[in-house]
Amino acid sequence: MSDALITVGIPCFNAEETIEKAIRSALSQEWEKLEILVSDDVSTDKSRDIVREFVKQDSRVKLLERKDNGGPAATRNTLWKAAKGKYIVFFDDDDSSYPERLKTQYERLSEYEKRFPDVPVCCYASGKRRYPNGYQLLMPAIGSLPNIPFGNVIVDYLLFNGRHKNFFYGSGTPACSLMISRSVLEKSGGFDENLRRVEDGDLSIRIGLAGGHFIGCQESLFLQYATSAPDKTPHKNLESELKMIEKYSDYLREKKLYSYSINWTRLRFYHFNKQRSMFLITLIKLLLHYPLRSFKHLAM
């Protein structure tokens, strides 16, 4: 086994019911050389007390206490900036990762980096999402099949669901399944703290614009629990997605898809928020101005 130090980064906010499970799954990893950093984003429950007990019991666990609540992006930045590992893998505070996750992702990522030493690489784990009613949804990793998405292929996918032939997009680019070298994070500038949601998609766009490759592991390596939180609302999603579209408006205007991206984002919001009249008005706009693309998008 390699002697590379891997940092497990766990962002934490009001997770007193789940954080113990997440930390135990990190401690159970089949990887000897690791550190476990938990960045608490000013929790108001007992999360920090639970983490402190782990810190007392195991020197590999460290608690980073933020002074201001900055959201997921700021909390993830706190993690990677404090990390000592060559690689960092993100666990969510309400998920469980299987013991072989670090080993499997490391082997996939390090082998790929040897073949492509001059490109930034993101490595994603496949997993499952479990809903409160017990239903489980498979979450296959992007890039876990041949023909790895790279560069603008991933940018188009994340900005306007532009899917190029022969590429496998899986479950997208969630940070909770990501392993990445610290140097790639540093060069990319990390997560955009102006975004309370979709910060992981924004990071992937920037790495894609830099020519990055997006690989994945076919093995199921984590179990995600579908939960609710103040930042996981349709309104928060809409706000951050529109900010991200503005951030890359020049790219979208060059593709003549700026208006399409805005209206499709609003259409999803109206659907999930059950605003039927606005949904129909926006859908008609899309079908009038982008008929073929809209029909294809609706069929996916």
C-alpha positions in Angstrom: 0.0 0.0 0.0 1.2 3.5 -0.8 2.5 5.7 2.0 0.6 8.7 0.6 -1.2 10.7 3.3 -4.9 11.2 2.5 -7.0 13.8 4.2 -10.7 12.9 4.8 -12.5 16.3 5.0 -15.9 16.4 6.6 -17.9 19.6 6.5 -20.3 19.8 9.5 -23.3 21.9 10.3 -25.9 20.9 12.9 -25.3 17.2 12.3 -25.6 15.9 15.9 -27.7 13.0 14.7 -25.3 11.9 11.9 -21.8 13.2 12.4 -20.7 10.2 14.6 -21.7 7.8 11.7 -19.7 9.8 9.2 -16.6 9.9 11.4 -16.8 6.2 12.2 -16.9 5.5 8.5 -13.7 7.5 8.1 -12.0 5.7 10.9 -13.0 2.4 9.4 -11.1 3.0 6.1 -8.6 0.4 4.9 -5.9 3.0 4.6 -3.3 3.4 7.3 -2.0 6.9 6.6 -4.9 9.3 6.9 -6.0 12.4 8.8 -9.7 13.2 9.5 -10.6 16.9 9.5 -14.0 18.0 10.6 -14.8 21.6 9.8 -17.7 22.8 11.9 -19.6 25.8 10.4 -20.8 27.3 13.7 -23.3 24.5 14.6 -25.9 25.4 17.2 -26.5 21.8 18.3 -24.2 19.3 19.9 -22.1 18.5 16.8 -18.9 20.0 18.1 -19.1 18.2 21.4 -19.5 14.9 19.6 -16.5 15.6 17.4 -14.4 16.6 20.4 -15.0 13.2 21.9 -13.5 11.6 18.8 -10.5 14.0 19.0 -9.8 12.8 22.5 -10.0 9.2 21.5 -8.0 9.2 18.2 -5.2 11.6 17.2 -6.1 11.2 13.5 -9.3 13.3 14.1 -9.1 17.1 14.3 -11.8 19.7 14.7 -11.6 23.0 12.8 -14.1 25.5 14.3 -15.1 28.2 12.0 -16.0 31.6 13.5 -18.6 32.6 11.0 -21.2 30.5 9.2 -20.1 30.5 5.6 -22.0 27.6 4.0 -20.7 24.5 2.3 -18.1 26.2 0.0 -16.4 28.1 2.9 -16.4 25.0 5.1 -14.8 22.9 2.3 -12.2 25.6 1.7 -11.4 25.5 5.5 -10.8 21.7 5.1 -8.5 21.6 2.1 -6.5 24.6 3.2 -5.7 22.9 6.5 -5.1 19.5 5.0 -1.7 17.9 5.1 -2.5 15.1 2.8 -1.4 15.0 -0.9 -5.0 14.0 -1.6 -8.3 15.1 0.0 -11.5 13.1 -0.2 -14.8 14.7 1.0 -17.3 12.9 3.2 -20.6 14.6 4.0 -21.7 14.8 7.6 -24.8 12.7 7.0 -23.2 10.0 4.8 -21.4 6.7 5.4 -18.4 5.6 3.3 -17.5 1.9 3.0 -14.0 0.8 4.3 -12.5 0.3 0.8 -13.4 3.8 -0.5 -10.1 5.6 0.0 -8.0 2.7 -1.3 -10.2 2.3 -4.4 -10.3 5.9 -5.3 -6.6 6.4 -4.6 -5.6 3.5 -6.9 -7.9 4.8 -9.7 -6.7 8.4 -9.3 -2.9 7.8 -8.9 -2.9 5.4 -11.8 -4.6 7.9 -14.1 -2.3 10.7 -13.0 0.7 8.6 -14.0 -0.8 8.3 -17.5 -1.8 12.0 -17.7 0.7 13.8 -15.5 0.0 17.3 -16.9 -3.7 17.5 -16.5 -5.9 18.2 -13.4 -8.0 15.2 -12.5 -11.1 14.7 -10.4 -12.0 11.2 -9.2 -15.6 10.3 -8.1 -17.0 7.4 -6.2 -20.2 5.5 -7.2 -22.7 5.1 -4.4 -26.3 4.9 -3.3 -28.8 7.4 -2.0 -31.3 6.2 0.6 -34.5 8.1 1.1 -36.6 8.3 4.3 -39.1 5.7 2.9 -36.2 3.2 2.4 -36.0 3.6 -1.4 -32.4 3.5 -2.7 -31.2 5.2 -5.8 -28.0 4.1 -7.5 -25.5 6.9 -8.1 -23.0 5.7 -10.7 -19.9 7.9 -10.9 -19.2 10.2 -13.8 -16.3 8.9 -15.9 -16.6 5.3 -14.5 -17.1 3.9 -18.0 -14.7 4.3 -21.1 -14.4 7.7 -22.8 -13.7 10.0 -19.9 -15.4 13.4 -19.9 -12.9 16.3 -20.0 -12.6 20.0 -20.7 -15.5 21.8 -22.2 -17.5 18.5 -22.3 -18.0 18.9 -18.6 -18.6 22.6 -18.8 -21.4 22.2 -21.3 -23.0 19.5 -19.2 -23.0 21.5 -16.0 -24.1 24.8 -17.6 -26.9 23.7 -20.0 -27.0 19.9 -19.8 -25.1 19.7 -23.1 -24.5 16.0 -23.4 -21.9 15.0 -25.9 -22.1 11.5 -27.5 -20.1 8.6 -26.1 -19.5 10.2 -22.7 -20.9 8.9 -19.4 -22.0 11.6 -17.0 -23.4 9.3 -14.3 -24.6 11.3 -11.2 -22.7 14.5 -12.0 -19.9 16.0 -9.9 -21.0 16.0 -6.2 -18.3 17.0 -3.8 -19.4 14.2 -1.4 -17.9 11.6 -3.7 -14.8 13.5 -4.8 -11.1 12.7 -4.3 -8.7 15.3 -5.7 -5.1 16.3 -5.1 -4.6 19.3 -2.9 -2.5 20.9 -5.6 -5.4 20.8 -8.1 -7.7 22.5 -5.6 -5.1 25.1 -4.9 -4.5 25.9 -8.6 -8.3 26.1 -9.2 -8.9 28.5 -6.3 -11.1 26.1 -4.4 -14.8 26.5 -3.8 -16.6 29.8 -4.6 -17.8 31.1 -1.2 -20.4 33.3 -2.9 -22.4 30.2 -3.7 -24.4 28.5 -1.0 -25.3 25.7 -3.3 -23.8 24.1 -6.6 -20.3 25.0 -5.3 -19.1 21.6 -6.4 -20.5 22.1 -10.0 -18.8 25.5 -10.1 -15.5 24.0 -9.1 -15.9 21.3 -11.8 -16.6 24.0 -14.4 -13.4 25.8 -13.6 -11.3 22.6 -13.7 -13.0 21.7 -16.9 -12.1 25.1 -18.4 -8.5 24.3 -17.4 -8.7 21.0 -19.4 -9.4 18.7 -16.5 -10.4 15.1 -16.7 -13.3 13.6 -14.7 -12.9 9.9 -13.8 -14.8 7.6 -11.6 -14.9 4.2 -9.8 -17.6 1.7 -10.8 -17.6 0.2 -7.3 -20.3 1.4 -4.9 -18.3 3.2 -2.1 -20.7 5.3 -0.1 -24.2 5.5 1.2 -25.8 9.0 1.0 -28.9 9.7 3.2 -31.4 12.1 1.6 -31.9 14.8 4.2 -33.2 18.4 4.5 -31.3 21.5 5.6 -31.6 25.3 5.4 -29.3 25.4 2.4 -31.1 22.6 0.5 -34.2 24.5 -0.5 -35.4 25.2 -4.1 -35.0 28.9 -3.4 -31.3 28.5 -2.3 -30.7 26.3 -5.3 -32.2 28.8 -7.7 -30.3 31.7 -6.3 -26.9 29.9 -6.5 -27.6 28.4 -10.0 -28.5 31.9 -11.4 -25.3 33.3 -9.9 -23.3 30.5 -11.5 -24.9 31.2 -14.9 -24.0 34.9 -14.6 -20.4 33.9 -13.7 -20.1 32.1 -17.0 -22.4 34.3 -19.0 -19.6 35.1 -21.6 -19.2 31.4 -22.3 -23.0 30.9 -22.6 -23.5 33.9 -24.8 -20.8 32.6 -27.1 -22.7 29.4 -27.3 -26.0 31.4 -27.8 -27.4 29.6 -24.8 -27.4 32.2 -22.0 -31.2 32.7 -22.1 -31.8 29.0 -22.5 -29.7 28.2 -19.3 -31.6 30.9 -17.3 -35.0 29.7 -18.4 -34.3 26.0 -17.9 -33.0 26.7 -14.4 -36.2 28.7 -13.6 -38.3 25.9 -15.1 -36.9 23.4 -12.7 -37.5 25.7 -9.8 -41.1 26.3 -10.8 -41.6 22.6 -11.1 -40.2 21.7 -7.7 -42.0 24.7 -6.1 -45.3 23.7 -7.8 -45.7 27.1 -9.5 -47.7 25.7 -12.4 -48.6 28.8 -14.2 -45.0 30.1 -14.2 -43.8 26.6 -15.2 -46.1 26.6 -18.3 -45.1 30.2 -19.3 -41.4 29.4 -19.1 -41.8 26.0 -20.9 -43.6 27.8 -23.8 -40.7 30.3 -24.0 -38.2 27.5 -24.2 -40.1 25.5 -26.8 -40.6 28.6 -29.0 -37.0 29.7 -28.9 -35.1 26.4 -28.5 -37.6 23.7 -29.7 -35.2 20.9 -30.6 -32.9 21.4 -27.5 -35.9 21.7 -25.2 -37.6 18.5 -26.5 -34.3 16.6 -26.1 -33.7 18.0 -22.6 -37.3 17.1 -21.5 -36.8 13.6 -22.8 -33.8 12.9 -20.7 
